[in-house]
Each structure stands twice: as structure tokens, then as C-alpha cells.
Amino acid sequence: MKGKLGIAVGLAAGYVLGTRAGRERYQQLTASAKRIADEPSLQRIQEELNGLFGSGGPATSGSQATSGGNGGSTTVERL
């Protein structure tokens, strides 16, 4: 019985310490991602790409983007 209790306590402690370490690492990653996204050079490149390729919206019209349950006839129509 002592062995099972020791394993349970060990698992609980590992879980708590692991989630804390995971949360800290997640916060580090999000902070560095925000810092990179705020770089002026990256924002300039993003604006240039948006100018070249549009705003990143859907490339198809609304009638082709929806699947109205017509059995795939939009694929044949596009060909």
C-alpha cells in the first residue's frame, strides 16, 4: 500500500511541476512571438505581401466556397 501511495504522490507532484514548467515555457514562447511580430521590418514585409497578394481573404467567390450539398457539381463546373 505504501508503494501505491508513493507512486500517486510522485505522479501528482510531477504533474504540478510539469504544468507549471509548461505554462512558463508557453509564456516565454508567446512573449517572443509577440516581440517578433512587433518588429518594424517584419510589419513592412507583411504590408508589401498584402499589397501583392491581397488581404488574405478567400480566393474564390462565395458560391464556389460553400458546399451547398450539390454532390460536387461545383468541381465539374470549374473544370
Order of alpha helices (4+ residues) and beta strands (2+ residues): alpha-alpha-alpha-alpha
